[in-house]
């Protein structure tokens, strides 16, 4: 588990197609193999359990803030964002935090 | 790692105090010891790396949707939400998803 967790939650434009969603998932799935700064990378579409949820999330772990910036600036990541994600994007909410260790202690800014 | 990941991202009311933030973190930190359905539980305040971020996140892993519901309905969790979180709450964005395995395969709804 990295020492910095990045979380982003998205909603998509109504006209977003299944092909666009699939292409985004394929693009994201390739990133951990391309960007060594990524310690852990998970993403997925909302499971539909709760009404009012957003639609998609990415949870990524990094060793530190510098590693997060390497990921954010990596051209392979930027390409997925610009070419595959942004055309679908309606809303995005994100945060990077130093995670509590499974309930042992909490992170304060 | 559980098979269902719950992510929630929050912003707080401007009048929220440091004491309220600390009480919320203490309340959340106790939950993994009280609710066996929780497989992994991480939370924290935004690290301040990126302008425009939200302010706080919780990332929790469960074995399945049924375990997520046990957590959501557990009175110790409901108490933290009602007594500590809601008085601070401005916005909340959440999702539950079956995570991709670190880039190997993607989750589709």
Backbone of each chain as ProteinMPNN parsed JSONL, in Angstrom:
{"seq_chain_A": "XXXXXXXXXXXXXXXXXXXXXXXXXXXXXXXXXXXXXXXXXXXXXXXXXXXXXXXXXXXXXXXXXXXXXXXXXXXXXXXXXXXXXXXXXXXXXXXXXXXXXXXXXXXXX", "coords_chain_A": {"N_chain_A": [[0.85, -1.197, 0.0], [0.621, 2.135, -0.914], [1.838, 5.365, 0.251], [0.428, 7.55, -0.411], [-2.762, 8.114, -1.468], [-4.709, 8.394, -4.332], [-7.853, 9.435, -5.344], [-10.473, 9.498, -7.649], [-13.668, 10.417, -8.756], [-16.257, 10.057, -11.094], [-18.819, 11.41, -13.285], [-20.535, 10.753, -16.336], [-21.158, 12.202, -19.604], [-24.492, 12.194, -20.91], [-24.682, 11.172, -23.5], [-22.664, 9.371, -23.753], [-21.114, 6.424, -24.995], [-21.226, 2.767, -24.913], [-18.973, 1.779, -26.156], [-17.146, 3.837, -25.777], [-16.913, 3.763, -22.973], [-15.773, 1.222, -22.644], [-13.368, 1.543, -24.019], [-12.104, 3.42, -22.425], [-11.745, 1.914, -20.063], [-10.0, -0.074, -21.031], [-7.829, 1.573, -21.662], [-7.123, 2.617, -19.128], [-6.497, 0.21, -17.828], [-4.083, -0.47, -18.9], [-2.24, 1.257, -17.83], [-0.868, 0.706, -15.278], [1.114, -1.089, -16.086], [2.718, 0.48, -17.574], [3.585, 2.703, -16.194], [5.794, 3.044, -13.788], [5.596, 4.369, -11.341], [3.147, 3.847, -10.226], [1.74, 2.157, -7.553], [-0.509, 0.681, -6.845], [-3.571, 0.108, -8.54], [-6.826, 0.629, -9.152], [-10.042, 0.469, -10.597], [-13.405, 1.184, -11.695], [-16.848, 0.785, -12.768], [-19.852, 2.122, -11.344], [-21.673, -0.019, -9.156], [-24.389, 0.019, -8.987], [-25.83, -0.21, -6.631], [-26.813, 1.81, -4.989], [-28.994, 4.504, -5.189], [-28.407, 7.608, -6.793], [-25.683, 7.691, -6.79], [-22.383, 8.531, -8.136], [-20.707, 7.642, -11.28], [-18.299, 6.289, -11.932], [-15.081, 5.26, -10.774], [-11.647, 5.804, -9.843], [-9.019, 4.448, -8.002], [-5.901, 4.944, -6.782], [-2.632, 4.089, -5.666], [0.369, 5.49, -4.366], [3.894, 5.908, -3.65], [4.619, 8.375, -2.649], [4.088, 11.971, -2.823], [5.625, 12.897, -4.925], [5.804, 10.698, -6.612], [3.125, 10.493, -7.285], [2.89, 12.834, -8.851], [4.577, 12.16, -10.974], [3.073, 10.135, -12.197], [0.733, 11.633, -12.817], [1.689, 13.415, -14.697], [2.702, 11.796, -16.647], [3.03, 10.965, -20.081], [1.545, 8.813, -21.142], [-0.553, 8.528, -19.349], [-1.683, 11.087, -19.55], [-2.516, 10.966, -22.185], [-4.602, 9.031, -22.072], [-6.402, 10.437, -20.483], [-6.913, 12.779, -22.021], [-7.708, 11.836, -24.56], [-9.506, 9.7, -24.195], [-10.972, 9.954, -21.758], [-11.804, 12.688, -21.275], [-13.602, 13.383, -23.419], [-15.944, 12.096, -22.578], [-16.583, 13.221, -20.199], [-18.555, 14.524, -17.583], [-18.757, 15.346, -14.771], [-16.188, 15.606, -12.253], [-14.691, 14.585, -9.262], [-12.095, 14.808, -6.992], [-9.366, 13.709, -4.871], [-6.331, 13.641, -3.05], [-4.823, 11.745, -0.551], [-3.104, 11.008, 2.521], [-3.336, 7.901, 3.637], [-5.124, 6.744, 6.501], [-4.096, 3.979, 8.525], [-5.813, 1.447, 8.037], [-7.704, 2.18, 10.007], [-6.108, 2.602, 12.189], [-5.134, 5.29, 13.569], [-5.494, 8.545, 12.15], [-5.572, 10.656, 9.255], [-4.553, 13.931, 9.123], [-4.591, 17.193, 7.649]], "CA_chain_A": [[0.0, 0.0, 0.0], [1.401, 3.357, -0.975], [1.636, 6.346, 1.312], [-0.48, 8.587, -0.897], [-3.848, 7.537, -2.258], [-5.439, 9.3, -5.213], [-9.193, 8.963, -5.661], [-11.267, 10.366, -8.521], [-15.021, 9.912, -9.012], [-16.713, 10.718, -12.31], [-20.047, 11.117, -14.026], [-20.332, 10.864, -17.796], [-22.195, 12.834, -20.418], [-25.554, 11.225, -21.232], [-24.496, 10.566, -24.816], [-21.515, 8.457, -23.712], [-21.445, 5.102, -25.536], [-20.556, 1.612, -24.319], [-17.64, 1.671, -26.76], [-16.289, 4.805, -25.08], [-16.636, 3.238, -21.623], [-14.856, 0.086, -22.764], [-12.05, 2.046, -24.427], [-11.499, 4.034, -21.236], [-11.279, 0.838, -19.165], [-8.798, -0.656, -21.638], [-6.733, 2.527, -21.513], [-6.71, 2.645, -17.721], [-5.927, -1.086, -17.439], [-2.702, -0.556, -19.385], [-1.348, 2.229, -17.185], [0.073, 0.168, -14.274], [2.238, -1.733, -16.753], [3.491, 1.49, -18.302], [4.019, 3.787, -15.309], [6.294, 2.376, -12.573], [5.241, 5.103, -10.116], [1.884, 3.322, -9.684], [1.886, 1.004, -6.65], [-1.755, -0.073, -6.934], [-4.451, 0.856, -9.438], [-8.121, -0.028, -9.256], [-11.057, 1.354, -11.155], [-14.591, 0.454, -12.088], [-18.136, 1.472, -12.882], [-20.73, 1.966, -10.177], [-22.356, -1.316, -9.126], [-25.837, 0.191, -9.037], [-26.457, -0.57, -5.353], [-27.347, 2.974, -4.291], [-29.492, 5.563, -6.064], [-27.773, 8.903, -6.593], [-24.229, 7.601, -6.886], [-21.69, 8.861, -9.356], [-20.715, 6.532, -12.236], [-17.027, 5.603, -12.176], [-14.045, 5.687, -9.831], [-10.268, 5.321, -9.907], [-8.296, 4.509, -6.733], [-4.502, 4.647, -7.108], [-1.702, 4.284, -4.55], [1.722, 5.922, -4.711], [4.787, 5.966, -2.497], [4.667, 9.737, -2.119], [3.521, 12.976, -3.717], [6.453, 12.988, -6.132], [5.382, 9.59, -7.483], [1.83, 10.884, -7.842], [3.093, 13.807, -9.925], [5.111, 11.443, -12.141], [1.897, 9.502, -12.82], [-0.179, 12.638, -13.371], [2.326, 14.073, -15.848], [3.18, 10.817, -17.627], [2.297, 11.148, -21.341], [0.577, 7.728, -21.355], [-1.719, 8.893, -18.55], [-2.279, 12.283, -20.149], [-3.199, 10.534, -23.413], [-5.88, 8.403, -21.69], [-7.286, 11.493, -19.995], [-7.316, 13.72, -23.076], [-8.297, 11.185, -25.739], [-10.568, 8.752, -23.857], [-11.823, 10.345, -20.626], [-12.414, 14.022, -21.345], [-14.796, 13.461, -24.275], [-17.104, 11.535, -21.869], [-16.633, 13.751, -18.834], [-19.494, 15.538, -17.114], [-18.229, 15.878, -13.504], [-15.058, 14.906, -11.64], [-14.333, 14.986, -7.902], [-10.843, 14.094, -6.714], [-8.638, 13.993, -3.649], [-5.17, 12.816, -2.709], [-4.7, 11.761, 0.904], [-2.248, 10.038, 3.196], [-4.396, 7.117, 4.262], [-5.096, 6.069, 7.793], [-3.715, 2.569, 8.376], [-6.939, 0.59, 8.397], [-8.354, 2.579, 11.244], [-5.138, 2.902, 13.231], [-4.683, 6.647, 13.347], [-6.175, 9.256, 11.091], [-4.767, 11.638, 8.526], [-4.97, 15.341, 9.18], [-3.778, 17.968, 6.713]], "C_chain_A": [[0.884, 1.245, 0.0], [1.06, 4.314, 0.152], [0.785, 7.525, 0.859], [-1.512, 7.912, -1.79], [-4.532, 8.638, -3.044], [-6.791, 8.67, -5.526], [-9.855, 9.979, -6.584], [-12.582, 9.657, -8.822], [-15.619, 10.74, -10.141], [-18.19, 10.455, -12.584], [-19.783, 11.436, -15.497], [-21.469, 11.631, -18.452], [-23.238, 11.791, -20.826], [-25.323, 10.503, -22.562], [-23.313, 9.608, -24.882], [-21.934, 7.048, -24.142], [-20.726, 3.999, -24.754], [-19.147, 1.467, -24.88], [-16.676, 2.651, -26.099], [-15.921, 4.308, -23.69], [-15.608, 2.109, -21.682], [-13.45, 0.555, -23.135], [-11.336, 2.711, -23.251], [-10.952, 2.951, -20.307], [-10.024, 0.171, -19.724], [-7.601, 0.274, -21.454], [-6.207, 2.589, -20.095], [-5.997, 1.35, -17.333], [-4.464, -1.204, -17.86], [-1.732, 0.274, -18.548], [-0.406, 1.627, -16.142], [1.284, -0.531, -14.894], [3.181, -0.753, -17.433], [4.154, 2.505, -17.372], [4.474, 3.181, -13.985], [5.921, 3.095, -11.275], [3.974, 4.562, -9.463], [2.16, 2.096, -8.825], [0.665, 0.089, -6.707], [-2.735, 0.767, -7.729], [-5.738, 0.065, -9.6], [-9.131, 0.96, -9.795], [-12.284, 0.514, -11.485], [-15.82, 1.329, -12.127], [-18.985, 1.171, -11.657], [-21.557, 0.685, -10.274], [-23.872, -1.197, -9.128], [-26.566, -0.175, -7.749], [-27.246, 0.577, -4.753], [-27.778, 4.032, -5.315], [-28.76, 6.866, -5.752], [-26.263, 8.861, -6.611], [-23.701, 8.26, -8.149], [-21.47, 7.571, -10.166], [-19.432, 5.726, -12.346], [-16.011, 6.136, -11.177], [-12.704, 5.076, -10.186], [-9.665, 5.501, -8.514], [-6.868, 4.057, -7.004], [-3.62, 4.964, -5.913], [-0.299, 4.577, -5.068], [2.578, 5.961, -3.452], [4.775, 7.337, -1.834], [4.111, 10.697, -3.169], [4.324, 13.084, -5.012], [6.069, 11.895, -7.128], [4.008, 9.885, -8.084], [2.012, 11.861, -8.991], [3.685, 13.161, -11.172], [3.994, 10.758, -12.924], [1.045, 10.553, -13.531], [0.38, 13.238, -14.66], [2.761, 13.092, -16.927], [2.37, 10.921, -18.933], [1.299, 10.029, -21.635], [-0.7, 7.983, -20.555], [-2.44, 10.088, -19.169], [-3.053, 11.915, -21.416], [-4.553, 9.897, -23.095], [-6.876, 9.473, -21.255], [-7.815, 12.333, -21.157], [-8.129, 13.047, -24.177], [-9.529, 10.361, -25.367], [-11.516, 9.278, -22.774], [-12.539, 11.669, -20.872], [-13.612, 14.106, -22.288], [-16.072, 12.948, -23.612], [-17.466, 12.338, -20.638], [-17.741, 14.776, -18.624], [-18.981, 16.148, -15.816], [-17.102, 14.983, -12.991], [-14.836, 15.478, -10.243], [-13.132, 14.158, -7.497], [-10.244, 14.552, -5.401], [-7.4, 13.115, -3.637], [-4.999, 12.912, -1.195], [-3.707, 10.708, 1.367], [-3.155, 9.17, 4.033], [-4.085, 6.751, 5.695], [-4.743, 4.612, 7.548], [-4.823, 1.684, 8.899], [-7.482, 0.903, 9.786], [-7.396, 2.867, 12.384], [-4.566, 4.298, 12.958], [-5.354, 7.26, 12.14], [-5.257, 10.295, 10.476], [-5.351, 13.027, 8.67], [-4.06, 16.149, 8.267], [-2.666, 18.741, 7.414]], "O_chain_A": [[1.787, 1.376, 0.826], [0.113, 4.097, 0.907], [0.458, 8.401, 1.66], [-1.165, 7.224, -2.749], [-4.89, 9.681, -2.497], [-6.863, 7.508, -5.925], [-9.803, 11.182, -6.329], [-12.608, 8.459, -9.106], [-15.509, 11.966, -10.152], [-18.743, 9.432, -12.179], [-18.938, 12.262, -15.842], [-22.583, 11.701, -17.932], [-22.897, 10.632, -21.062], [-25.728, 9.352, -22.725], [-22.994, 9.09, -25.952], [-22.971, 6.54, -23.712], [-19.759, 4.253, -24.035], [-18.228, 1.075, -24.16], [-15.51, 2.32, -25.885], [-14.768, 4.411, -23.271], [-14.688, 2.053, -20.867], [-12.46, 0.029, -22.627], [-10.121, 2.585, -23.098], [-9.826, 3.057, -19.82], [-9.089, -0.116, -18.977], [-6.499, -0.173, -21.133], [-4.996, 2.611, -19.873], [-5.009, 1.379, -16.599], [-3.696, -1.949, -17.25], [-0.528, 0.018, -18.561], [0.766, 2.0, -16.114], [2.358, -0.56, -14.294], [4.296, -1.107, -17.818], [5.171, 3.099, -17.727], [3.642, 2.838, -13.146], [5.931, 2.476, -10.21], [3.745, 4.791, -8.275], [2.739, 1.117, -9.294], [0.793, -1.133, -6.627], [-2.74, 1.993, -7.618], [-5.729, -1.047, -10.13], [-9.078, 2.15, -9.483], [-12.211, -0.713, -11.546], [-15.842, 2.443, -11.604], [-18.859, 0.123, -11.025], [-22.076, 0.348, -11.339], [-24.571, -2.202, -9.256], [-27.773, -0.42, -7.763], [-28.248, 0.347, -4.075], [-27.005, 4.401, -6.198], [-28.523, 7.188, -4.588], [-25.619, 9.899, -6.461], [-24.442, 8.516, -9.098], [-21.985, 6.518, -9.79], [-19.466, 4.586, -12.81], [-16.062, 7.3, -10.78], [-12.626, 3.985, -10.75], [-9.782, 6.57, -7.914], [-6.643, 2.916, -7.409], [-3.819, 5.967, -5.228], [0.157, 4.003, -6.057], [2.063, 6.036, -2.336], [4.906, 7.451, -0.615], [3.718, 10.284, -4.261], [3.758, 13.334, -6.075], [6.015, 12.134, -8.335], [3.752, 9.568, -9.246], [1.344, 11.726, -10.016], [3.353, 13.546, -12.293], [3.969, 10.796, -14.155], [0.682, 10.388, -14.695], [-0.365, 13.531, -15.595], [3.152, 13.512, -18.017], [1.14, 10.962, -18.884], [0.299, 10.268, -22.312], [-1.8, 7.69, -21.025], [-3.665, 10.088, -19.292], [-4.112, 12.48, -21.69], [-5.543, 10.185, -23.766], [-8.052, 9.42, -21.616], [-9.019, 12.57, -21.263], [-9.111, 13.604, -24.668], [-10.495, 10.319, -26.129], [-12.727, 9.073, -22.859], [-13.754, 11.757, -20.696], [-14.561, 14.832, -21.993], [-17.17, 13.316, -24.028], [-18.55, 12.157, -20.083], [-17.861, 15.753, -19.364], [-18.783, 17.362, -15.757], [-17.066, 13.781, -13.254], [-14.797, 16.695, -10.058], [-13.143, 12.936, -7.642], [-10.561, 15.625, -4.886], [-7.412, 11.993, -4.144], [-5.025, 14.002, -0.623], [-3.494, 9.682, 0.72], [-3.697, 9.632, 5.037], [-2.939, 6.483, 6.056], [-5.05, 4.066, 6.489], [-4.79, 1.226, 10.041], [-7.688, 0.016, 10.615], [-7.82, 3.331, 13.443], [-3.614, 4.443, 12.192], [-5.739, 6.552, 11.21], [-4.295, 10.75, 11.096], [-6.522, 13.254, 8.366], [-2.881, 15.825, 8.125], [-1.895, 19.443, 6.759]]}, "seq_chain_B": "XXXXXXXXXXXXXXXXXXXXXXXXXXXXXXXXXXXXXXXXXXXXXXXXXXXXXXXXXXXXXXXXXXXXXXXXXXXXXXXXXXXXXXXXXXXXXXXXXXXXXXXXXXXXX", "coords_chain_B": {"N_chain_B": [[-7.781, -7.831, -0.2], [-10.998, -6.699, -0.756], [-13.932, -7.658, -2.694], [-15.652, -5.713, -3.377], [-15.498, -2.316, -3.615], [-15.988, 0.598, -1.792], [-16.258, 4.025, -2.227], [-16.185, 7.292, -1.015], [-16.364, 10.78, -1.333], [-15.925, 13.95, 0.082], [-17.007, 17.352, 0.737], [-16.773, 19.962, 3.151], [-18.83, 22.055, 5.259], [-18.196, 25.586, 5.433], [-17.967, 26.549, 8.025], [-17.043, 24.487, 9.534], [-15.224, 23.033, 12.207], [-11.87, 22.433, 13.527], [-12.035, 20.691, 15.661], [-14.36, 19.279, 15.078], [-13.517, 17.968, 12.721], [-11.496, 16.353, 13.752], [-12.923, 14.761, 15.535], [-14.541, 13.343, 13.782], [-12.59, 11.829, 12.398], [-11.63, 10.252, 14.52], [-13.955, 8.843, 15.089], [-14.369, 7.419, 12.671], [-12.013, 5.91, 12.64], [-12.451, 4.022, 14.564], [-14.272, 2.256, 13.495], [-13.438, -0.073, 11.866], [-12.663, -1.888, 13.872], [-15.028, -2.459, 15.037], [-16.889, -3.373, 13.213], [-17.182, -6.245, 11.635], [-17.597, -6.771, 8.922], [-16.036, -5.076, 7.428], [-13.276, -5.15, 5.339], [-11.045, -3.654, 4.615], [-10.078, -0.334, 5.411], [-9.736, 2.935, 4.782], [-9.014, 6.388, 5.167], [-8.945, 9.99, 4.867], [-7.849, 13.431, 4.946], [-7.705, 15.838, 2.291], [-4.568, 16.245, 0.661], [-3.704, 18.652, -0.296], [-2.361, 19.001, -2.682], [-3.41, 19.632, -5.176], [-5.221, 22.174, -6.691], [-8.67, 22.823, -6.312], [-9.604, 20.38, -5.533], [-11.777, 18.068, -3.723], [-12.427, 17.601, -0.132], [-12.134, 15.439, 1.67], [-11.855, 11.882, 1.996], [-13.129, 8.516, 1.986], [-12.169, 5.185, 1.669], [-13.216, 1.983, 1.332], [-13.13, -1.564, 1.646], [-14.946, -4.518, 0.855], [-16.203, -7.912, 1.117], [-18.355, -8.487, -0.494], [-21.496, -7.283, -1.895], [-23.418, -7.698, 0.033], [-21.984, -7.609, 2.419], [-21.173, -4.956, 2.312], [-23.672, -3.726, 2.701], [-24.224, -4.564, 5.312], [-22.273, -3.1, 6.702], [-23.095, -0.46, 5.989], [-25.566, -0.281, 7.227], [-24.982, -0.741, 9.851], [-25.34, 0.137, 13.262], [-23.241, 1.481, 14.601], [-21.812, 2.648, 12.518], [-23.848, 4.213, 11.374], [-24.256, 5.967, 13.478], [-21.821, 7.442, 13.517], [-22.067, 8.719, 11.05], [-24.475, 10.204, 11.333], [-24.134, 11.735, 13.694], [-21.542, 12.818, 13.671], [-20.601, 13.263, 11.007], [-22.675, 14.327, 9.289], [-23.377, 16.921, 10.366], [-21.242, 18.466, 9.437], [-21.375, 18.331, 6.737], [-21.171, 19.359, 3.378], [-21.018, 18.599, 0.521], [-21.311, 15.352, -1.028], [-19.973, 12.664, -2.801], [-20.306, 9.483, -4.099], [-19.525, 6.0, -4.736], [-19.861, 2.515, -5.411], [-17.879, -0.138, -6.417], [-16.836, -3.018, -8.318], [-13.619, -3.822, -8.154], [-11.165, -3.512, -10.742], [-8.388, -5.726, -11.139], [-5.728, -4.413, -10.257], [-5.239, -3.316, -12.812], [-5.485, -5.523, -14.41], [-7.822, -6.462, -16.336], [-11.081, -4.995, -16.416], [-13.823, -3.425, -14.728], [-17.116, -3.716, -15.635], [-20.464, -2.446, -15.684]], "CA_chain_B": [[-8.608, -6.845, -0.904], [-12.364, -7.179, -0.961], [-14.43, -7.695, -4.068], [-16.46, -4.517, -3.618], [-14.878, -1.136, -3.016], [-16.845, 1.762, -1.579], [-15.511, 5.276, -2.169], [-16.974, 8.502, -0.825], [-15.564, 12.004, -1.315], [-16.733, 14.958, 0.758], [-16.574, 18.697, 1.129], [-17.36, 20.357, 4.44], [-19.333, 23.418, 5.416], [-17.087, 26.488, 5.767], [-17.877, 26.788, 9.477], [-16.561, 23.268, 10.196], [-14.087, 23.293, 13.096], [-10.862, 21.391, 13.652], [-12.533, 19.701, 16.616], [-15.289, 18.409, 14.347], [-12.733, 17.104, 11.817], [-10.777, 15.362, 14.553], [-13.908, 13.816, 16.084], [-14.926, 12.452, 12.685], [-11.496, 10.875, 12.169], [-11.646, 9.292, 15.625], [-15.111, 7.967, 14.908], [-14.113, 6.508, 11.551], [-10.906, 5.011, 12.975], [-12.945, 2.941, 15.429], [-15.242, 1.379, 12.822], [-12.952, -1.409, 11.486], [-12.63, -2.757, 15.036], [-16.395, -2.713, 15.507], [-17.745, -3.917, 12.154], [-16.378, -7.296, 10.982], [-17.789, -6.79, 7.469], [-15.019, -4.237, 6.792], [-12.019, -5.835, 5.026], [-10.001, -2.625, 4.605], [-10.746, 0.946, 5.653], [-8.771, 4.028, 4.752], [-9.657, 7.686, 5.016], [-8.034, 11.075, 5.15], [-8.105, 14.76, 4.404], [-6.95, 16.163, 1.081], [-3.186, 16.613, 0.937], [-3.424, 20.006, -0.739], [-1.462, 19.011, -3.845], [-4.09, 20.062, -6.391], [-6.281, 23.158, -6.48], [-9.979, 22.418, -6.79], [-9.996, 19.086, -4.984], [-12.66, 17.974, -2.571], [-11.698, 17.779, 1.131], [-11.976, 14.255, 2.525], [-12.281, 10.655, 1.319], [-13.131, 7.203, 2.635], [-12.079, 4.055, 0.743], [-13.474, 0.787, 2.145], [-13.271, -2.798, 0.868], [-15.849, -5.532, 1.397], [-16.19, -9.15, 0.342], [-19.446, -8.489, -1.472], [-22.491, -6.242, -1.667], [-24.118, -7.977, 1.297], [-21.123, -7.087, 3.481], [-21.293, -3.493, 2.259], [-24.945, -3.324, 3.325], [-24.092, -4.73, 6.771], [-21.537, -1.903, 7.147], [-23.885, 0.763, 5.827], [-26.689, -0.287, 8.164], [-24.527, -0.975, 11.233], [-25.651, 1.32, 14.078], [-22.026, 2.245, 14.919], [-21.546, 3.466, 11.332], [-24.921, 5.21, 11.263], [-24.012, 6.974, 14.517], [-20.746, 8.336, 13.051], [-22.606, 9.527, 9.956], [-25.518, 11.141, 11.771], [-23.713, 12.6, 14.793], [-20.263, 13.486, 13.421], [-20.364, 13.666, 9.618], [-23.714, 15.152, 8.652], [-23.339, 18.341, 10.741], [-20.178, 19.143, 8.697], [-21.427, 17.952, 5.32], [-21.649, 20.211, 2.292], [-21.29, 17.737, -0.636], [-20.856, 13.971, -0.958], [-20.038, 11.881, -4.039], [-19.961, 8.118, -3.714], [-19.654, 4.918, -5.703], [-19.371, 1.188, -5.054], [-17.501, -0.812, -7.661], [-16.029, -4.229, -8.273], [-12.403, -3.24, -8.707], [-10.19, -4.15, -11.611], [-7.282, -6.263, -10.351], [-4.498, -3.688, -10.579], [-5.044, -3.135, -14.235], [-5.758, -6.747, -15.16], [-9.268, -6.541, -16.503], [-11.805, -3.823, -15.964], [-15.175, -3.703, -14.248], [-18.212, -3.095, -16.37], [-21.703, -2.631, -14.928]], "C_chain_B": [[-9.997, -7.436, -1.135], [-12.777, -7.107, -2.422], [-15.363, -6.54, -4.368], [-15.799, -3.363, -2.879], [-15.887, -0.005, -2.954], [-15.952, 2.989, -1.462], [-16.492, 6.415, -1.948], [-16.02, 9.682, -0.673], [-16.459, 13.138, -0.823], [-16.126, 16.353, 0.656], [-17.371, 19.085, 2.372], [-17.895, 21.79, 4.392], [-18.187, 24.329, 5.872], [-16.899, 26.668, 7.271], [-17.381, 25.554, 10.241], [-15.287, 23.549, 10.988], [-13.08, 22.145, 13.055], [-11.315, 20.302, 14.618], [-13.518, 18.745, 15.944], [-14.538, 17.448, 13.439], [-12.047, 15.992, 12.602], [-11.74, 14.318, 15.113], [-14.375, 12.841, 15.003], [-13.847, 11.402, 12.439], [-11.439, 9.832, 13.283], [-12.8, 8.305, 15.469], [-14.905, 6.956, 13.799], [-13.052, 5.473, 11.916], [-11.372, 3.827, 13.818], [-13.752, 1.897, 14.661], [-14.676, 0.018, 12.414], [-12.875, -2.381, 12.653], [-14.009, -3.166, 15.534], [-17.238, -3.48, 14.504], [-16.95, -4.955, 11.365], [-16.532, -7.33, 9.466], [-16.718, -5.991, 6.734], [-13.744, -5.047, 6.586], [-10.828, -4.879, 5.075], [-10.69, -1.28, 4.691], [-9.682, 2.024, 5.712], [-9.514, 5.337, 4.557], [-8.627, 8.767, 5.287], [-8.461, 12.366, 4.486], [-7.215, 15.011, 3.199], [-5.572, 16.709, 1.42], [-2.823, 18.012, 0.451], [-2.495, 20.096, -1.94], [-2.076, 19.717, -5.044], [-5.206, 21.037, -6.033], [-7.593, 22.616, -7.049], [-10.426, 21.054, -6.309], [-11.128, 19.208, -3.98], [-11.801, 17.848, -1.302], [-11.401, 16.517, 1.923], [-12.471, 13.049, 1.744], [-12.243, 9.476, 2.265], [-13.077, 6.154, 1.531], [-12.192, 2.784, 1.587], [-13.684, -0.412, 1.237], [-14.112, -3.807, 1.621], [-15.783, -6.781, 0.528], [-17.237, -9.139, -0.763], [-20.45, -7.403, -1.091], [-23.209, -6.445, -0.334], [-23.293, -7.439, 2.479], [-21.143, -5.558, 3.497], [-22.576, -3.029, 2.952], [-24.901, -3.487, 4.838], [-23.349, -3.53, 7.371], [-22.432, -0.674, 7.112], [-24.979, 0.863, 6.883], [-26.252, -0.453, 9.615], [-24.756, 0.282, 12.087], [-24.415, 2.124, 14.483], [-21.63, 3.143, 13.75], [-22.591, 4.575, 11.203], [-24.708, 6.327, 12.283], [-22.915, 7.954, 14.086], [-21.276, 9.273, 11.973], [-23.545, 10.606, 10.493], [-24.982, 12.183, 12.756], [-22.479, 13.418, 14.442], [-20.136, 14.026, 11.999], [-21.415, 14.658, 9.105], [-23.696, 16.612, 9.089], [-22.277, 19.146, 9.985], [-20.426, 19.147, 7.195], [-21.943, 19.059, 4.407], [-21.989, 19.359, 1.076], [-20.689, 16.357, -0.409], [-21.021, 13.335, -2.332], [-19.544, 10.489, -3.712], [-20.172, 7.146, -4.861], [-19.234, 3.634, -5.009], [-19.06, 0.468, -6.356], [-16.722, -2.084, -7.373], [-14.711, -3.889, -8.937], [-11.732, -4.148, -9.724], [-9.048, -4.642, -10.721], [-5.986, -5.607, -10.807], [-4.215, -3.664, -12.076], [-5.275, -4.378, -15.061], [-7.267, -6.904, -15.253], [-9.952, -5.354, -15.883], [-13.211, -4.232, -15.576], [-16.187, -2.962, -15.1], [-19.519, -3.364, -15.631], [-22.56, -3.745, -15.518]], "O_chain_B": [[-10.134, -8.545, -1.651], [-12.061, -6.567, -3.265], [-15.822, -6.399, -5.501], [-15.57, -3.43, -1.671], [-16.555, 0.307, -3.94], [-14.997, 2.993, -0.685], [-17.519, 6.493, -2.623], [-15.007, 9.597, 0.021], [-17.605, 13.271, -1.254], [-14.915, 16.519, 0.511], [-18.48, 18.604, 2.604], [-17.459, 22.611, 3.585], [-17.306, 23.893, 6.614], [-15.784, 26.914, 7.732], [-17.31, 25.58, 11.469], [-14.381, 24.222, 10.498], [-13.39, 21.04, 12.61], [-11.015, 19.125, 14.417], [-13.507, 17.544, 16.213], [-14.862, 16.262, 13.378], [-12.019, 14.839, 12.173], [-11.415, 13.132, 15.161], [-14.581, 11.658, 15.273], [-14.152, 10.219, 12.289], [-11.222, 8.652, 13.012], [-12.647, 7.103, 15.686], [-15.225, 5.778, 13.956], [-13.168, 4.303, 11.552], [-10.762, 2.758, 13.79], [-13.9, 0.768, 15.129], [-15.366, -0.985, 12.593], [-13.009, -3.587, 12.451], [-14.15, -4.088, 16.338], [-18.192, -4.161, 14.882], [-16.134, -4.593, 10.517], [-15.666, -7.875, 8.782], [-16.508, -6.202, 5.54], [-13.186, -5.575, 7.548], [-9.741, -5.248, 5.519], [-11.763, -1.091, 4.117], [-8.826, 2.016, 6.597], [-10.529, 5.386, 3.861], [-7.569, 8.504, 5.86], [-9.31, 12.388, 3.595], [-6.115, 14.469, 3.097], [-5.414, 17.521, 2.332], [-1.738, 18.507, 0.759], [-1.905, 21.147, -2.191], [-1.365, 20.33, -5.84], [-6.035, 20.751, -5.17], [-7.617, 22.027, -8.13], [-11.525, 20.614, -6.647], [-11.407, 20.286, -3.455], [-10.578, 17.972, -1.377], [-10.506, 16.519, 2.768], [-13.389, 13.161, 0.931], [-11.451, 9.428, 3.206], [-13.843, 6.219, 0.57], [-11.356, 2.539, 2.456], [-14.328, -0.308, 0.194], [-14.018, -3.943, 2.841], [-15.37, -6.731, -0.63], [-17.031, -9.711, -1.833], [-20.276, -6.698, -0.097], [-23.564, -5.48, 0.342], [-23.849, -6.88, 3.424], [-21.132, -4.941, 4.562], [-22.564, -2.052, 3.7], [-25.458, -2.671, 5.572], [-23.741, -3.008, 8.415], [-22.517, 0.067, 8.091], [-25.283, 1.95, 7.375], [-27.075, -0.318, 10.52], [-24.395, 1.381, 11.664], [-24.519, 3.333, 14.691], [-21.167, 4.265, 13.956], [-22.252, 5.733, 10.953], [-24.952, 7.496, 11.986], [-23.06, 9.162, 14.27], [-20.978, 10.467, 11.975], [-23.418, 11.78, 10.145], [-25.325, 13.362, 12.671], [-22.361, 14.573, 14.853], [-19.62, 15.126, 11.8], [-21.072, 15.703, 8.553], [-23.974, 17.484, 8.266], [-22.383, 20.369, 9.893], [-19.766, 19.879, 6.458], [-23.014, 19.622, 4.636], [-23.134, 19.38, 0.625], [-19.696, 16.204, 0.301], [-22.077, 13.451, -2.955], [-18.48, 10.329, -3.113], [-20.891, 7.427, -5.82], [-18.369, 3.643, -4.133], [-19.869, 0.46, -7.283], [-16.051, -2.217, -6.349], [-14.666, -3.686, -10.15], [-11.728, -5.372, -9.592], [-8.771, -4.051, -9.677], [-5.246, -6.154, -11.623], [-3.108, -3.953, -12.53], [-5.265, -4.311, -16.291], [-7.903, -7.426, -14.337], [-9.448, -4.771, -14.924], [-13.726, -5.252, -16.034], [-16.119, -1.743, -15.263], [-19.662, -4.417, -15.009], [-23.64, -4.032, -15.001]]}, "name": "protein", "num_of_chains": 2, "seq": "XXXXXXXXXXXXXXXXXXXXXXXXXXXXXXXXXXXXXXXXXXXXXXXXXXXXXXXXXXXXXXXXXXXXXXXXXXXXXXXXXXXXXXXXXXXXXXXXXXXXXXXXXXXXXXXXXXXXXXXXXXXXXXXXXXXXXXXXXXXXXXXXXXXXXXXXXXXXXXXXXXXXXXXXXXXXXXXXXXXXXXXXXXXXXXXXXXXXXXXXXXXXXXXXXXXXXXXXXX"}
